[in-house]
Structure formats: structure tokens, C-alpha cells
């Protein structure tokens, strides 16, 4: 019996549909041929073999490979575990490089549950990640912890609402106890938010009976103080597009003629949204909207969304006495003996240190060198060594706002491949109206050089991830970041096996598991309530080991809306040949000269006409030679001239052009193999001196850490302490014009130095930040399989040292509810068209529902009684014109850090799922 060989499943040989890029790239012919020439030698015979009849072999003689579904690739290895599956040698080497033939024979990938063939990746009914069993005792202990941490916040919320109710009593001429509030009409799947500042409303608010304009209490208080409620509007920033030559450091003749003696260009507008002056426009409707002398609030004029016809009345969303009853019941809980035992059972002494403050465990990593500080070391346990008691240890660091790093998180998983082409194969088809259609071949990415969005073929993007890409003609590395792929709202549906694998890898699932985590407050939202999109979300981007200074693959400085955990799932390292390295070094010098000219009003040639001392100061960050006690951690094109005082910085890295080119050309071997190629700056990572070494962060470390630092990671993290946020913002406002953003233009306007996400601090900027303000971040390299926990409120930035696939998940811990509330307050003061303006998290709703649930668990109501919030028969005023509901997404599936285009404000009013 003859039959034809099954059609080959060659993902790399698929005919790629042409995609028109958003901006012209003009990829060279050579590069295009390399990217398209991906068909393996074994697969070239596929068409020929399909035309020939093959004899069907059965039993032990069967040669059909489970992976590629072909029988023409020679010898296969049978699985002795299932005695059914077999894999050919090419597929074993290509898709499972970590397994030997002995491993295959003992247990094949199908039996190991990590098979990445098309059929297995797209199978229906994927086994869910296991859930950690939580004992009854631990459930009560976690519930007690939530009550202990959230009760102070509830009392503060109550005080704020009673303050407004007391004012309402004065307006009505009655006592506060006699005030009866109307309960607004709101379904469970609706989200009510302030029409002015876009903040979610959890209970008390003021509303117009005529037009349904809703105003939060914070905006009411600001109006009574004479302030602009919700922050002043700001003019949209227009970024000038000056062309590719400008991006790569070319200075036109006209610009050279305007060389000024001024060291700095005009200081950018860095006024905060709270303080922006609007006196120049006396007709601004926001200025005309003021509170009445008795404290009542009129409906705003039509120009800003209201009707101006009546005063706003105080209303509530929850039954009026619900919060007071919840507070009363929570107070009863904390008076119990069991509560004291659960809260006080842990020791105050951190297991990381002896009483003498010396390190006592290997589960730490030095990440900073702040003098007189006790938090230079971060808690860094191994995922395989975490025991039940380690959760308390984690909580000690987490409650202080310290990041935590968990290594070897992937050891907890089945070993499913996160290679880009495997993920692409798993996702390539989707269902629309019941019909299967091909996944779109063109995807959106962001070019980190000019921060513009481009369109690229998905296969070409992944080839660049593995092999690297370069800008045509310039040889400059092209750093692309895949944008919103796959959409986070569809992650579990589109990549079900990878989604389950990620959930399995999450350390401390009590906090991070999005399904049941007892200390993840977001899990406790009741069914039917509109929930925020907290992920998981993939971040796929290229990387470069050396800091380029311009065009680095970075996530710029920002704050996430909540706590987050980020796991590095896959890396690929790209090498560069000698010709490209030489070109890169020359372009860096051109960019450096452009910065001196444009940002400081001088050029290298102009510096020669100055005195020797002045010329030395201007170029000290560019041309100083290495000393025996110092080494540089890379080239910084944003290096800054020193202050006029002429003060020298002893720890400052320095370098000269000849040494730069020498170091760059060390990596002349071009190797396309993943995770095996040579680094651009091979000797710069760990350079010893008399006192230690200067690491990639630009700060000195001890010699004892040198061996560990040589094992390079995939991403470099800088996480700042919450208490340093104000100083960090001061530094960025002062030096804003020294940074570049869209089209490589200098930053000219700053609404909020952190939430704008327009700054990335290079090694030199971090050095100056420490010099001027004494601020140093925790700096560390995230290695493959490491999970980084980032507390809410900690500004942070990331630079990819290699091509990386990271998966992140947001969660809400009870320890950081206060920080989330604080961040919400900062977001609401941003301009209305700001990317971070919208309150996507709704932290107050999350915290209130979580507290209510645990109180009901710890203090159950008698049978037959009802919660005040469960009362159905409530008289609710109906809106004259109905509720305004916008098509509002509760989250864009990513922290605000990865969004590039400024998001337009959503429709005002209420939104429904």
C-alpha cells in the first residue's frame, strides 16, 4: 500500500506575505536574502518526496516523526514510556536542544507535556496549571493580614466621606446624622468614574440631576481651595521629524552656523500639572468654574462637559451605612486573640542577616552601594528551595518596598519552549465567527532609536530577534520591540499552553496567582464586576549587551499602576562583525558631537579654541584615558560636560576613541547561534581595581561578587526606592533637555518626569544623580528564568542586554494598597490626554471588596441576615437622560511603560463591559 508523505510543517519555509512598513526602512538586499533563506537542507526535498509514493511502515519500523509528521528524515527515536511517539534526529536537535537521545528514549516531549509541535500547541482542553493547596489555618492567617493592612485605609476613606457628609448637612441645615443620601443607579458590570479627572468612584460623589455629570470628592475639595480640579490641561507636544540623517548625528550647515556660546539650550517646560498657570487665558472655562461661598458645587459649564444649570448633589453608590458596619466588624476581628497570634507569630529579625548585620545566607544579591544604608542587598531565593516559612521572609522585604528576585523559576515548569518561532507556530491561526483564519503576518513594533511605530512581517521580526537587524547603510543596530503581541486580553486563549506554563512558574503564588492567590486582592473581586486587565503580558524585544546611548532597547523610567512580577522566559544573543563594530564606533562619535552642539551650544572643534582647562572640562566625558584604577562600563553618548565649578569626580568612568574602537573590534566573530555568541564589550563587565570593580550600573562593587557578575543576564534593571522619587524627579526636571525621545528630539515639555515615560538614565546620568542628590537605584541583571518582583510606587527602567522574551503579571498586594492609592492620586492630576491619566486599576474598589470578603470569612453573619450591600430593594434615582456608558477597556494589557502612542481620553461617564 502506497501513500504520500504528509505535508511538511516547516514554519520557517512559509511564504511570507509582504507588509508595508509604517516608515521606509529600505532593508538591504543582502539582509533580505538572509532573512528569507531559512529553509533547512532536510526540508528542500519535501516537494520532491511528496510526489513519490512511500510505503507505509508500521510497528517498530514506522518512521513518522511526531514533531514534523514526516517519515523521510532518517532514523527516529522511540519513546519507551508511551511506546507510541517517535521523533526524528533533525527535530530533536532543532526543537529540543536540551534533551539527549537517551532522554528522548526514556520519556519523549509528549510524555513530558512540553511537546511544541503544531498539534500539541493548539490542542483543545489544555491542562490548567496546578493550584497550591492552602490550609484552613493559612487561609485565616492571610485573611487576618489583609484586615490588619486594609483597616487603616478603610478608616481614612470613612473620614473623607464623613467630612463631605458633614458639609452636606450644613448645606441642608440639618445634622450629619439626619442627612439621607440618594443611592445612584449602578449595575455590577458598570464602572463609574469622575467626568473631570477620570478617577474611578467607589462610593460618595457629587452628581448633577439634570445632566448626570459626576464629580469625585477630590475634585470637589480642589474646587473649594480655588485650584483647577483634576489638574490643568496641557498643550500636546509636537515632535519635529528631522529625518534619518539627524537621528544618526549629522549636523546640517545651518545648524553649525548657529553654534552658541551658551552651554545649554532653553530650559524645557517642567511645570507640574498642579502648578501650570492659565492666567494668560482669562476665558478658560476651568477658571470660570468655582465653588460657591457655602461650599456647594455648581455643575460645570457646557464647555467642559456639564450643563451649568444646577448644583451637584451628594450621592452614594453603596448602601449608606455599609462602610461603617464593615469597619465595626473589622474592629471586632482585630480584637480577637487569634488575630494577635497570627499577626505577631513572625520574628522581626530578617533571616538574611545576623544581629551584627553581616550576611548569613546566600539568598541575597548586592544591588546598590549606598553608604549607611541597610537595604543594599536584595532578597534572592532559589525557586526550588522556597519553603512554607519563606513566605514570611518575603513579606519582611516586600512590606519595606524592596524588590525581590527569585532565580530558577523555570525549573518549576514542564520545560515548554519559549523560542519565538514556537510561540508563532502556536498562535498562527485564530477563530473568527467560528471560522479558522490565518494570523495576520504584519505586526506593529517600536523602533527604539526614534520611538516611532513600524510595521514588520512577524517572521522577519523573529529572525531579527535571533540574528539581529541593522539600519540600512549605517550599520547601526536596529532595536525593535514587539507591540501588543499577542493582546494580553487574549493571552490565555491564544497561547493556552504558554499561559499555563507561566502560571506554573510564578513564585509565591499566594501573591501572584491570578486565579486563587489569597493575598492577591484583585482575585477577590466578585463575579460580574468589571475587572482590570492585569495580564499576563509578553514583552518581546531585541537587545544589545553594550550601552549604545541612543537607540538602546529600553523600557524608559516609569511606575506601574500596581505590584508586578516579571519573568525572563527566553534570551538570544547577537554578535557583530568587525565592519559593523567600526561603523558603530564612528557613529557614536558623531552623535556625541551632535549632543555637545545641540544640548550645550559647543562642538569638539569649538572646544579647541578655549583654554586648555576649559577644553578639558568640555570633553572630559569623551576623551579621557583609562587609569589603572578605573574602567568604563560602555560608551555614553549622553555624557554631560561638568559644571562650571570645574569640580572633578574621582569615580567617573572615562575612555578615549582609540580604546573605544579597540574594545568594540574585539568581537569580530559573527555567530548566529542562540546564547553562544561573543559580547560587544567582552572585558567591560567585571573589571577589577584596587578597591573592587565597576559594574554595568556604573557603581563600585566588591571583588567577591566579581565571579557571579561574569555570568551575564538578559536585562539590566534599575529600580529606585520610593523615598527617592522626589529627588529623582528634581534631577530629571533640571536635566530634561539632555534626554531625547520621539524622532530623537530633545525633551522640551515635562508633565511628570516619571509618568511621562520619556527618560532613560544612562550610566553617566546615574552617576550624576548620585553625585547631586545621593540617589542610587538597585541595579542588577535579570538572568534567564529569574522572576523580578517590583513593588508599586518604585520607579524603574529596564535595558535589554540580549534579545528577550519576558512575561509580566500585575497583582495587588495588601501591603501596597496605600502606594496604589497614592499613584492614582498622581495620575488624576495629569493632563486629560496623558497616557497614564485613566484609573485602569480601580484600587479602592479592589481593596473594599477584598476587605469585605475576608471579614465575611472571619466574622460570618448569622444565617438569615443580609449584608447591607446585598439589599436589593433600594430606591435609586433614575437619570433623566440615562447613564452614559463608554466602550472603556479596563486595561490595555500592559503597564503604562510599554505604550508608545499617547492614548486619547476615553468617553466620559460610565462604562459597561
N, C-alpha and C positions, 0 to 999 in steps of 0.2 A: 504494500500500500504506500503510495507516494503522496507527499503533501508539501506545500511550500512553507518555507521558514516564516515565522511570524514577523510582521513589520517591525523594524528596529525602533527602539525607544531612545533615540540619540538626541538628547536635549540640546547639545551644542551644535547639531547639524541642522536645526530647524531654520527654514528660510525666514530671515528677519524682515519684517515689514519696514519700509522706510518711514522715518519720523522726522518731521520738520521741527528743527530746534527753534526755541523762542528767540535766541540770538545767534548770529552767524558764528560758527566755530571754524569752518574751513579745515577740518581734520585732514592731515596729510595723507597722501595715497599710501605711503608705506605703513602708517599706523592703521589705516582702514583695512589693508590686506591682512595685517597681523591679527586684527580682532575678528575678522571673518573666517580666517583659516584655522578653524578649531576642530575639524573633523579628524578623528583618530584614524590611524592606519588600519586598525581592525575593521572599522565601520565602512571603509571605502568599498569593500566588496559586498556591501549589503544588497544593493540593487541587483548585482550580478547573481548573487546567491538566491535571491527571491525568484529569479526567472528559472532557476534549475529545480528540478524535483529532488526532494530529500527523503530518504527512507526514515520513517518514524521508528525511533528506538524506544524500547520500554524497559522497565525494571532497572537493574543496576547499570545497563548500557545507555540509559537515557542521558542526553547531553543538554537538555533545555535548561538554560540558566534562569533562575527565579528573578534575578535583577533585570536583565535586558530582554528576557523572553526569546533568546536566540540559541541555536544549537550548532553554530558554525565557528565557535571561538576556541575550540580545542578542549583540553582537559577541564573537568569540573570537579569540585569537592562536594561530597555528600555530607549532609548533617547526620550525625549518629544519634542525635537527640530525638529528632522527629522522623528520621528515615524517609523524608519526603522532599525536602528542599535541597537544591544544589546551586552552586554559584561557580561561574567561570573565573579563571585566573585574572583576566583583564578587569572584570568588575570588582573583584576582591581588592586589587591593588589601587584601583581608581577611586572607589567609593568607600572603602573600609580600610584605609591605610594602617589603622591601629590594631587590626586583627591579623594574626598569622594564620597559615593554613591549618595548624593544629587547633587554633581557636575556632575556626570555621567548622572543622570536623567535629569538635566537641559540642558546639552549640552555635547554630547559624544566626545571623542577624534577625531573622523572622522569629526564632525562638527567644532571642534576647529582647524582642519587642523594640528594636531600633532599626528595622529594615527601612531603607529610604528609596525603594523602588516606587514607581508611579502608583501602582495598585495599592500598596500598603499606605503610602502617604495620603491617599484620597479615600481610604476605606470609610465606610459608614459605621457609626457606633464605636467611636474611639473610646478606649478605656480611660476613665477620668483619673486624674491624679489622686493618690490616696489622701485621706483626711486624717490628721493626727487626732487620736482619741484624747479627749480632755476629761479628766476625772471630775466627779461632783465636787470634791474638795477644791480642786483648782478653779473650777468654774466660779465657785463662791469667792475664792481669793481674788480672781480677776475682777469680779463684779464689785467687790469692796474697794479695789484700787480705783476703778472708774468713778465710784461715788466720791471717794476721797479727793480725786483730782478735779472733778467737774462741779462739785457742790459750791466752791467759792465763785466759779463763773456764773452759776445759776443765781446766786445771791446778788451778784453785781447786775445781772440782767433784770432781776426783780426791782432793784433800787432805781435803775434807769426808768423803768416803766412806771413805778410809783411816783417818781418825780414828775413825769408828764401827766399822770392822772391827777396829782395834786393841783397842777396848773389848770387842768380842765375843770376841777371843782371850783376854783376861783372864778373862772370864766362863767360858769353856770350859777355861781352864787350859792353853792352847797358845799358840804364837807366832802372829803375824798371818798368816804365810805358810802356816800349817797349817790355817787356818780355811777350810772349804768351805761355801759358801752354797748354799742351795736357790734354784733359779730358779722364780719364781712363774709360774703359768699365765696367759698374757695373749695374746689374739689381736691382730692388727694393727689391727682396727677397734674395739678396746676402749680406753677411757680409764680409767686407774687414778688415783684421787685420794685424798687423805688424808680419812679419815672425820671428823676433828676440824676441820681448818682449810680443807678443800675445795681445797687446792692440788694441782695435778697432780703425780704421782710419775713421775720419769723412770727411776730405777734402784733404788738402795738404799732400803729402808724396813723397818719392823718390822710384823709381822703375827701375828695370833692363829690358831693351828692349829684351835682349837675353833669360833670364830665368824667367822673371816675379817675381823676388824677390822684395817684398815690405818692406819698412823701414819707420817707423813713424818719425816725426820731432824730438821727444825727443831723440830717439836713435842716430839720426844724430848729435845733439848737444853734446851728451855724447862722441861720437867718436872724435869730433873735440877738446874736452877737454882732450883727452887721456884716458878716462875712458872706462870700459867694458860696452858696450851698453846693457841695459836691466838687468843688474846685473850679477854677477858671478855665474857659476854653482856650486852646492854643492853636495858632496857625499851623496848618500842615506843612511839614518840612519838604522842600523841593530839592532833590539831589541832582546836581548837574552831571550830565553824561559827557565826559571829555574824550571818550574814545580809548581804544586799546593802547595807543602809544603812551597816553598819560598814566594808565594803570601800571605800565611796566617802567615808569620812572623817567620818561622822556620829557624834557622841559622845552617848550617852544621858544622861539626867538623873542616873541613879545613878552613872555614871562621873564626871560633873562634880563630884559631891559628894565623891568620893574623891581629889580633886586633892591631891597630896602635895608637900611642900617638897623631897622627895628629887629629885635630878637624874636618877637612873637607877633603873630597875626592878631587880628581883633579877637578879644575875648568872647567866646561863644555865650549865647544867652543861656544862663543856667539857673534862672529863677525857678523856684518850685511852683507847682500848680497852686499852692495855698497863697502865694505872695504875688502872683502876677498882677501887675497894675492894669486897670482898664479905664483909667481916668481920661485917656485920650479919646474915648468914645462915650460921651455922656448919654447917648441914646441906647446904650446897651441894655436890653430888656432885663438882664440879670441884675443890673444896678437899680432898675426901677422896681424890682420885686423885693419888698421889705416886709418884715413882720410888723403888726400893729403894736401900738404902745402897751396894750394889755397882754401881749404875748400871743394873741391869736394869729393864725397864718392865713392870709388870703390865697385863693387859687391863683397860680401864676398866669401872666398874660398869654394870649394865644401863640405869640412868637416862640415861646419855649414849652409849648405842649398843653397848657391849661386853658381855662375859659375866662378867668378873671372875674367871674360873676358872683362867687360866694366864698365863704371861709371854709377852710378844711376842718372836718370834724374828726375827733379821735375814735378810732375803731380798733378792734382786735380780731385776730384770725383764730385764736384758740379760746375755749371757754374761759371766762374772765378769771375764775379762781383756780384754774388748773396749775399755774406755776406756784402759787402759794401752797397748795396742797402737796405738790411734788416736793417742794422744799421742806415742808413739815415732815413728810415721810422719810426723806433722805436724812434729816436730822435724827430721826429715831434710829435709823440704821447705824449711824456712826457712834451712837451711844452704847451699842452692844459690845459685850466682852469679846465676841468672835471677831468683830471689826478690829479692835485693838490688837488681837493676836495675829490677824492676817497682815496688818499694816506694819507691825513692829517686829515681825519674826526675822527679818533680814538684818545682817550686820551693816554698819556704816563704813566698815573698812573694806576698801576695794581690794580684791584678790590679786590685782596686778602688782601691788607694791607691798613691801614690808612697812612696818611702822617707821622705819628710818627713811622712807621714801625711795628706797632702792628697788629696782625691778626684780620681781620674784617669779615671773612667768615668761615664757617665750611667746605668749599670745598677745604681743604688743608690737607696735611699729612706730619708730620715731618719725614724726611728720612735720615738726617745727623745732625751732631753736630760740624760743623766746626766753630771755633772761628773767629769772624769778617767777616763772610760770610752772604750774604743776600739770598742765594739760598738753605737753609737747608730744606725749606718746598716745597713740590711738589703740583702742581695744581691737585685736585682730585674731579671733579664734579660727580654728580649722573646722569646717562644716562637719567633718566626720567625727570630731571629738566633742561636739556640743552635747551636753547632758542636761537633765531637767533643771539642775541648780544654776546652770549658766544663764538662764533667762533673767534671774535676779541680778547677775553680774552685768548683763546687757542693759538692764534698766538703770543701774547706777550711772553708767556713762550716758545713756540716752536722756535721762532726766536732766543732765547738765548741759544738754545741747551739743554733745560731741558726736562726730561721725563715728561709725563702726564699719570695719572691713572684715568680711568673712571669706576666707580662702577656700578653694576646692569645692565650691558649691555644686559644680557639675558632677562630682563624684556621687551625688545623691540620685542622679538620673539614670536612665537606661542607656545613654550614650547616643541618642539620635543626632545625626549630623546637622549642623547649622551652616554648612557650606552654602554660599549664595545660590549656586545652581540647584542644590537640593531644595531649598526654600522656593525657588522659582518653579521647579517642577511640581511641587506640592500645591502651588497656588494658581497654576496657569489657566485653569478653567473655573468659571463661575456660573451660577444658575440665575437666570432672569426669567421670571414668569414661568418657571418650570422647565425652561429650555436651557441646555448647556451651550455656552458660547466661549470662545477663546478670550483669555485675559488680554487686555489692551497691551500692546507691545511698547508703546511710548509712555514714559513716566516722567514726573517732574522731579527735578533735582535743583540744588542750590550750589552755585559756584562760590566758593569761599574767598575768591580773590576780589570780586566786586559785589558779592552778595546779591546777585541777580538770579532769578529763576530761569532755568533752561529746561528744554525737553530733550530726552535722550532715549534711545532704544534700551529696554531693560537688560537685554543680553549684553550690549556694549558696555552698559554701566557695570555689570558684574565682571566682565572681562577686565575693565579698568580697575576694579576692586582688587583683582588678583595680580594683575601685571603692571598697573599704573597707567596713567594718561598724562599727556603734556600739552600745553598750549601750543598751537602750530607756530612755527617759525622762531619762537622764543626759547623753547626747551624748558620753560618754567613748569614745574609740576602742577597739574590740574587737580585740585581738591574738590570733589563733589560730595554732597550729602543728599541722600535719597529723602524726598519729602513725602511724608504721609503714605508710606507703603509698608504693609497693607494698612488701610484705615483702621485705627485702633478699635473703633466700634465693631469691626468685623474680624478682629484678630482670631478669636476662638472659633468663628465659623469658617474662616478662610484658611487658617493654619491650625486645625484642631490638635494634631499630634504635637506640634511645636508648642502650642499653648499649654497643653498638659505637661510637657517636659519642663517648661519654665516654672509652672506652679510647683512641680516636684522639687525644683532646685532652690526654692525660696527658703532661706534660713529663718529661724524664729517665726514659724507660721502663725503663732499666737497673735503676732502683729501684722503679718504680711499677707496671709491667705485671704484672697478676696471673696471666698465663699463662706467661711465659717469663723475666721480669726476672732477669738473672743475679745482681743484688745485692739482690733481694727474697728473703730467706731462706725465707719461707713457701712460695714456689714449689717449693722443693727437698724438700718432704715427699714420701715415696714414695707411689705409688698404693696404695690400700687402707687408708691410715691416716686416722683420723678427723681432719678438718682444721677449724680455726677459721673462723668466718664473718667475713671481713674486708671484705665489701661487694662492689660499690658499694651505697650507701645514699643515698636522696634525703631532703632536708630542705626542706620547703615551708612557709613561714610568712609572715604579714603583717609589715609594718614601718612605722615612723614615724620621720621624719627627726629630730624633736626628742626629746630625752630626757624622757619623762614622769615618770620616777622611780618610779612604781608602775604596773604593767601593761605595761611595755615588752616588746617581742618579743625575748627574750634567750635565749641558752644560758648557763646560770649557770656559775660557775667550776668547773673540773674538770680532770682529767688523763685523756687517752685511754690505753688499755692498750698501745698501740704507736705507731709513727710513723703519720702520716696526711697525706693531701693532699686539699684541699677546693677545688672549682672552682665559681665563681658562674656558673650557666648562663642565668639569666633574672631580670629585675627588672621591677617595675611600681610606679610612684609614684602615691600617692593624695594628693589635695588636700582641704582642709577649708574650708567656708564660714564666713562671719563669725559666724553664730549659734553654730555648734559651737565655734569658737575661743574665744568669750567664755565659753561654758559650761565648757570645759576649764580656762581660767584660774581660774574661781571654784572649781571642784572641787579644783584643785591647792592653793589656799589652805586649804580645809577639811582636806585630807589633811595639810598641813603643820602645822596646828594640832593635829590628832589625834596626830601624831608627837610634838610637844612635850609634849602632855598625857600620853600613854601611855608614851613611852620615857624622858622626862626629868622627869615629875611637875610640869610647869608649863604654863600656857596663855598665849596672847598677851595676854589680858585680865589675867591674873595678873602678867604681866611689868610692867604699867604701875604696879603698886603698889610696885615695887622702886626702888632708887635709879637715877638716870639712867644711871650707869655700868653697873650690873648688867643693867638692861633692855636697854641697848645690846648687851651681850655675848650675851644670850639670843637676840635676834632678828637678830644681825649677819649670819647666813647667809640671812636672808629679805628684809630691807628696806633694806639699804644701797644707795645710789645708785651708778650708774656713775661712774667717774672718767675723766679724759681719757686715762689710760694703761692702763685695764683694760676688759675686756669679758667678759661671761659666755657660756659655751657652752651655755646652756639652763637650765632650771629643775630644781632637785634637791629633791624633797620629802623626801629623806633627809638634808638638810643638818643638820649637828650643831652644837650650841652649843659655844663654845670652852671650853677648860679653865679651872678656877678661877684659874689664874695670871693670866688676862687678857691673855696674850701675843697680839699681833696678827700676822697673816700677811700679808705685803705682796703676795704674788701671788694672794691669794684672790679668786675671782670674786664679784661682788656684783650685786644688782639690786633694784628696787623694784616694787611692784604696778602702778603706772600704766605703767611702761615695759614690764612683762611683757605687759599687755593690749595695749599699742600694738604690740609686736613680733608678738604672736600674730595680731592682726587685720590684719596686712599682707597675709596670704594670703586674700583674700576671694573670689577667682575659683575657682569649682568646675569642675574639668575632669576628665573620666573617661578621657582619653587616656593610654595607657601611656607612661611615661618622658618625659612632656612637661609635667606639672603643676608648680605653684609649690610651694615648700617652706614648711613651717610657720614657719621661723625664718630668713627669707631672708638677713638680713645677719649672722648669727651665725657662719657657718662660718669666715670668714677676716677677722678684724678686726685691722687694723694698729694698732700703737702705736709709741712712740719706739724700742723695742728689738726690734720684731718683731711677732708676733701670738700670740694664744692660740687653739690649735686645738681640735677637738672632744674631744681627750683631756684638756683642761684644763691642758696644759703649753705653754710658750712655744716658738715655732719662729722660724726666720729669715725675713726678708721675701722672700728669694729663692725660698722654697718656696710663697709665697702663691698664685701663679698655678696651680700644679699642684693645690693643695688645693681650689681652687674647683670643680674637676671632681669632684663628689661621687660616692662609691661606693654600693654597695648594703648593705654590712655593715661595722660598726665592730669591729675585733679588738683585744683586749688580751692579749698573750702575755707571761708572766713568765719570767724566767730561772730555770733550775733552782736556781742557788745562792741565789736569793732566796726559795725555797719556805718555809723555816723562819720567816723574818721575816714573810712573808705570813700564815702560819698563826697566828703570835703575835698579829698585828693582828686577825685575824678572831675569835680566841677572846676578845680583850679587848672588841671592839665587836660581838659576836654579836647582842646584844639590839637593836641598831639596824637590823637587817635583818628583812624579812618574807618569809614563804614560804606554805605552804598556808593558804587562807582569809584571807590577809593577816595571819596571826598572827605576832607577833614570834618569832624563833628562840629556843628555850629549851634545846635539847639539841644538843650537837655531838659526834659520834663522831670525825670527821675533817673539818677545815674545808674541805678541797678535795674529798675523795672523797664527802662528803655531797651535794654539788651543791645547796646551799641559799643560796648567796651570789652576788650580782652587785654589783660595786663601781661605784658611780656616780662621776661626775666629782669630787664632793666627797670621797668616800671615797678615791679615788685620790690626791687632793691631800693628805689627812691621812696616808695611808700613806707618801707620800714625806717628809712633814714629820716623822713619828715614827720611821720606820725607814730612810729614804733609799732606798726601793724604788720604782722606776718601771718599768712594763711597756713593751714595744714596742707602740705604738699606731698603727694605720693603718686606712685604709678600703680594703676589698676592692671593686674595680670589676668590672663585667661582664666575664667571660672571664678573670679572674685566678685563678690556682691558688696556694693558700697551703699551704706545707709546714710542718707542725707537728712538731717533734722530740718523741719520747717523753720524758716527765718534765717537760715545760714546762706549768705550769698556764695555762689560758687561758679567756677568756669572749668571747662574741660578741653584738652587738646589731644587729638588722636596721634599717637606715635606710630601706629600701624593702621592699615585698613581694619575697621572694627564693625562687628555686629553686636550691639548692646540692646538689651531689653529692659525696660523700666516699668515700674508699677508704683502708683501713688497709693498711700494709705493714710489713715488719720489715727494717730495715737493719742490717748488721753493726756499724756504728758505735754503735748504741744498744741493743745486746743487754744491756749492763750496766744501763742505765736500766730496761729492761723487767723484768729480774730484780729490781731494787730495788722497782719498783712492785708486782710480785707479792708481795714480802715485806710491803709495806704493806697490800695487800688482804687477806692472810691473817690479819691482826691485827684486822680489823673484826668487828663482831658478826655472828652467823650469818645473820641476816635482812637484812643490809645489801645494798643494790643492787649494790655493787661487790665483794662477797665472793668470788664464784666466779672461779676461774682459767680464764677462757674462752680465753686465748691459748695457754697451754702453751708458754711461751717456751723452756724448757730442751729440750723435745722438738724444737722447730723448730731451735734452734741446733745441737743434737747431730747431727741428720740432715743439716743443711747442711754442717757441717764434715766429716762422714763422706763426703758426696758429692764435695766438692771435693778432698779428699785422695785419694780413689779416682781422680779425674780427673788429678791431678798426679802421683800415685805409684801407677800401676796395679799390681795384684797379678799375679804370674806366672800364666800360663794353667794351669788345673787346680787352683789353690789357692782356698780359700774364705775369705771374711770370717768372723770369729768370730760375727758377728750373723746370718750366713746358715746356721749349723749347725742342722739340723732335729732330729737325734736328740739331744734333751736331756731328761734325766729331770726332770720337773716335778711337784711335789706337787699332787695333786688336792684341791680344797677339799671338806671334809666335807659342807657344805650348798650347795655350788655358788657360783658368782660372783653377786654382787648387781649387777644392771645396771639403772640408772635410765634413763628416757626423757629423756636430757640433750641439750639442744641446745648445740652448741659455741659458739654466739654468737647474739645476738638481732638481728644485722644492723645494729647501731648502736653507736657508742661509748656508754659508760655515761652520757654527758652528756645524751642526749635521752630517757632513760627517766624517766617521771614516777612511776608507781606503784612502791612498794618491792617488789622481787622476792622471792618466797618461796624458801627454800633448797631446792635440788634433793635428790632422794633420795640417801642416802649409798651409797657403794660404787663399783661400776664401771658405766660406761655404755657402751652399744654403739650404733652408728649404726643 
